[in-house]
Amino acid sequence: MSRRNGRLVLVLGDQLTEGAGALGRADPQRDTVVMAEVAEETGYVPHHPQKIVLVLSAMRKFAEGLREKGWQVAYTRLDDPDNTGSICGELIRQAEATGAQSVLATQPGEWRLRTALQDLPLRVSVLPDDRFLCPPDVFADWAKGRKVMRMEHFYRLMRRRTGYLMEGDDPAGGQWNYDHDNRKPAQDDLLREKPIQHGHDDVVVDVINLVARRFDNHFGAVEGFNYATTRRGALAVLRHFVKHHLADFGPYQDAMLTRDPFLHHALIAPYLNLGLLTPAEVCDAVQAAYEAGDVPVNSAEGFIRQIIGWREYVRGIYDLHGPDYAQQNALGHGRKLPGFYWGGPTKMACVSAVVEQTRRHAYAHHIQRLMVTGNFALLAGVDPGAVHEWYLSVYADAYEWVEAPNTLGMSQFADGGVLGSKPYVSSGAYIDRMSDYCRGCGYDVKAKTGEGACPFNLLYWHFLDRHRERFQGNPRMAQMYRTWDRMSEDRRRTVLAEATSWLKRLDSGAEE
């Protein structure tokens, strides 16, 4: 039968899952899969070159895998002279080539693409993204009528809904949450298993060369690219994590070391967000390891919470609040993002280490993002939109549906408390306790004021003071304000004056 009677089946770069969404409903004998590398997607923010290499390489290999299984795939490369530069432009071009009148699509993760498909001059059927474990209507039902939507409450719903780490109606081990066991600093360990090394085949080499030419002005090194670009490779990373690192993931998930960027982290978020892994199979692997007695409950629980708790929760928040969520700025912050976020000099060793790690690997774990770069931006009053764009630009796992709630809600409190019950701010003491960054810093983390005082120490109190009206009634912050109020008036005046002076130097472009 002629394919001119078939449909176009859109597969986006983060929908690389066979049998899911539109691919699960399409007919390989009649329909044509459309995949396209377009300037609109590679350039809406200045993505890290390694992220672009990862996505394009994975797309090319996924398309070839579909062809091998009998699918007709219309694939447009970034440097194709006929490339229209947009997803919608490519769908229109392929409709003209095939005579197709309709498009079958899996719901895009991001609002900008959902809106674009609505404006397409073709019949478009959009199917739910069934790779997630919580359908949007289930989240909406849970959220309905709630004054606050706390992840912990949603997480318990998801534990019961999925059955992960449940013993009948009770949580495994008798507790829902083992955070108190999972806050240990780490030590350098030469015997700690290193990440898998992924070789570069011809496809990856070709994409690396393309990206090096075309995106040489983007922040980040394309050299050292070490991501899996196939489902087989992603599964190998998952197995490596479960075997070598899951047992220690829990205790050390918040730890930070200058010379070990990966510690016991799974490194699978890019593959989950591309679709090379599914959340169900990841949680199944962790559940199996726990049931076999290979990992303690605190590590299994801490990891599964990241998947069925945070990941599903932020997706629900993003869907529920719509496209305007990313524009929020509840605290009215407007400071320009400092140049050291893009690799400029700074004497703050913690920020320097995380930014350099990000430049080299397109990776930083959740505490590095939340309590170093995010914490500083919040304390300094940086425009949350600029922070949002930075995170979206520099990390290989960053897609707006997952990044915006984590950054604007969890990290910057820009949504006014929709996602978090309090702002995640700390002085330098937290970073000193959980890392080795402070040992080589140009500032003294023990100094609260005076020459060389840690900026986090000064800015912490400055933040609390300038936002007192909003936060002094928050039960989780009452102790902080009591501590501030017990200081002498002279000391408070000194702290605020030195913080203000430091911020003025920052605004002037002086190396800080």
Buried (B, 14 or more C-beta within 10 A) or exposed (E): EEBEEBBBBBBBBBBBBBEBBBBEBBEBEBBBBBBBBBEBBBBBBBBBBBBBBBBBBBBBBBBBBBEEEEBBBBBBBBEEEEBBBBBBBBBBBBBEEBEBEEBBBBBBBBBEBBEBBEEBEBEBEBBEBBBBBBEBEBBEEBBEEEEEBEBEEBBBBBBEBBEBBBEEEEBBBEBBBBBEBBBBBBEEEEEBBEBBEBEBEEBBEBBBEBBEEBBEEBBBBBEEBBBBBBBEBBBBBBEBBBEBBBBBBBBBBBBBBBEBBBBBBBBBBBBBBBBBBBBBEBBEBBBEBBEEEBBBBBBBBBBBBBBBBBBBBBBBBBBBBEEEBBEBBBBEBEBEBBBBBBBEEBBBBBBBBBBBBBBBBBBBBBBBBBBBBBBBBBBBBBBBBBBBBBBBBBBBBBBBBBBBBBBBBBBBBBBEBBBBBEBBBBBBBBBBBBBBBBEEBEBBBEBBBEEEBBBBBBBBBBBBBBBEEBBBEBEEBEEBBEEBEEBEEEBBEBBBEBBEEBBEEBEEEEEB
